[in-house]
Amino acid sequence: MKARTVRGMAGATAAAVIVTGAAACSAPGGGAAAGAGAADSVVVGIATEPESLSPLLGYGKDGNSKIFDGLLAHDADMKLKPALAEALPEVSADGLTYTYALRRDVRFSDGQPFGAKDVVFTYRTILDAKTNNASKSELDAIADVTARGDEAVVFTLKYPYAPFAERTVLPIAPEHLAGGQDVNSGDFTTKPVGTGPYMLSAWSKGEKLSFKANPAYWGGEPAVKKFTMAVIKDDDVRATRLRSGELDGAVLPPNLAKGFAAGKAGEAAGQADKAGRNMKTYAAKSFDYRNVTLPTEHPVTGDTAVRQALDIAVDRATMVDKILEGAGKAAYGPVPTGSPWFAAGTERPYDLARAKKILDDAGWIPGADGIRVKNGVRAAFPLWYTSGDKLRQDHALAFASDAKKAGVQVTTESGSWEVIEPRMRTDAVLAGGGSPADPDFDQYLTLNSALAGDGFNNMARYANPAVDKALLDGRRSADPAARKAAYDTVQRELVKDPGYVYLTHIDHLYVVADKWDGPTTQVEPHDHGLGTGPWWNIESWKPKQK
């Protein structure tokens, strides 16, 4: 988990990600179990839930929110396509003006018409200093947004921002409802109304979100009439419920997904579950990484030599083989190898001998127990991971094992985000992130020193002037070559001065009952199972003909 959260939200985070013992041991409200198996209903298991359902606070900002639409959306190949806009934007020659013509046949699910005023309201509200949306820096390029009549909107930018159109998948909220209440705490945060293919019918926090098809959806009423997301934090419990027939689909770690389907990664027919359904496994390529934060304010991880040593003391290849069972690749930074944005030559091979020499040269001397000491400080620190997340647990244990071989003692601890967040200033965390849309989207939030300690942004409080400059150069240039050079600089600086140890990029695995035509996967970001997964396009699913 990273970024995407409002400031001062420890209590909200707890509600969002903690599944109580009662919820973890019982069917999700009875309704989820009852819905699974019905021809026009789909029940899926996800690991987390949103803190709010208001796009003004960040919900659905990367698309696929189901309740809402953005001006644009992504197709199966992650290319932008029109949604509430009737076409892709017209962009001025200087790259400072984006004009969107709007659809004229769209209404919110309460029957009120959608128009340009709603777009202006949404973006201006997010940018308002009083709005607790920690992702507002993603819209930093906007100087103003104005309506041109009721059928077009014009964005004026402060500087040419190459990926700006990608930012306009952000969902649009209705001014007539959300505009009349407190943006941070009003009813709209839990009782949203949008233009999307589904309407919220119920939300039992920590348990499930239930949706029903919007019969007046401008894209056509979905064939799946009821869609339920059961919030099941524990991976094992999610797999058990899927196998028992309570769920129609779920996101699962590799070692649990393989129990449902045989064969290589991709889409494969598998075994029947206990309800007699044939299951399919879907593997989605992603930019999703797992990394270890190395807080600069800790006496051990704040030492650049320790960070450099740990960065090459980890055996990434073994993590991919043993933890991911091949469903992923080694990570050397936020950009996966194979991406056109990856900086060749920044791969760090496993080199324990060199890691030990770096520590030796920096004055970290092994003690009698093998753990290094410098100026009376033991090379030891805690590493937190979220309870019930097997992938994070396995990564944390593997990292601790590798670190110990270099003479650094890492003690793994588990807890909820409510427990972890207050400790992030000095304690390491097994974190995650990644966005395929543009390198600016993840790197600016994770590495920019101005965002140090801002919620889940820049959790390590990393500060590197060269990185800060490159991040600004990358987001403020419209020249592809200049942008590539900027993000190459970021990746090369992370070799010399790592603030995080990036471990793996993970393929997301989903298991779904083979009952519908339509499920596919996209290249996915870190946030998976909610707006992403095979149900990213559930509004277009059709029951399989027998």
C-alpha angles and dihedrals in degrees: 000000000000140000116331092103136110122245118265094018105135092125092045091050091054092053090047101051109020117093108194122228091257092052092046093055102041136062112271099270094311089268094085093052091045092052097049112100097022114130095234098034132078126193118188133181119232131179101226140016132216122268090225136006093220117108086206086071096042106276113149094357092147093050136255095086093144093208094061142032130217127215086261135020138194124254125214091281092049092251117143118255133175119273117156086000114073092220142006112285126276107238123203120237092253092051093237101107128058118184122194123193109210133223113255099204100065129112132176115249090260089062098255117131122255117230148156092281089066092055092049091047093050098051096039091049093051090051093048111111090228093060114095097221109134091193095063090106085072087071094047092120093066114103094173144340120209139177121244099204111308096299105061140038129203125207117200115199131208091220136000105283108188098202096043095118088059088061091060094073081084110123120255119232125207113254092205091065109023093038094065099058143051106292094214102044109012126121091263090074090068102018104048129177120200145154096254133119093263138046125210110251099174141352120198102183114233090013118056149329116221124200134184128203117268103234091198096049110146090226093054131276111290120245090223099076099183126037122181129186109201111204106223112162098184114080094210093050091049091053092047093052092048092052092047092056097250090116132045093204143356145182109247139176115251097259091056097038092057090064089068102045138029127212137049127323117285123060113336136168111238145176126315115255126229089277090058095250122141110236132211129204119217120197115201121195111228148178087227112132137181117218141165117240114226105201111219090211094063116094092231106034089039089069110094091212091058091050092049092049095048090048091064098030092071118093100220095173091058091049090055092048100041105028101031095029088224095310096124143012141252115283124217096170140339093299116074120231109259093041115117086234094059115112108230113228096034094101111120114209119210106269114165094170092056091045090056092049092052089054093045092051091048092055099257100140123190114249128214090278093048095254112124125241132196124184090343094309117121116223093242136121140156124256118204128204132176117268116252094019103118095186093055091044092051092046091049093051092047092049091050091050093051093045092053090057087060092048099261119124114217118184113202119219131179131209146129121286087256088063096039102046098069089051098051094094092071108005125079118243132201095234138170143205144142140147127202094198098079136334090244092063098069105018097055092055095042103042108025109112091212088067096049109140093004099139108287093342115111092355092182092054087233116187123187119152093206091053092047090053093046092049090054092045090051096050096041099049127085092192111102092208093051091048092050090051091050095052091043086057091052092052094046091050089054088060091056097035113021116188090179135027106230110209114175144350108226132217108220114233125204131179117207133177108253096239105109140059112226111047112134137147135237131205098280139214126223093276103078138167095033110061092005135048129084087308094063086107099032091137088071098047119118128195112258113255112240 
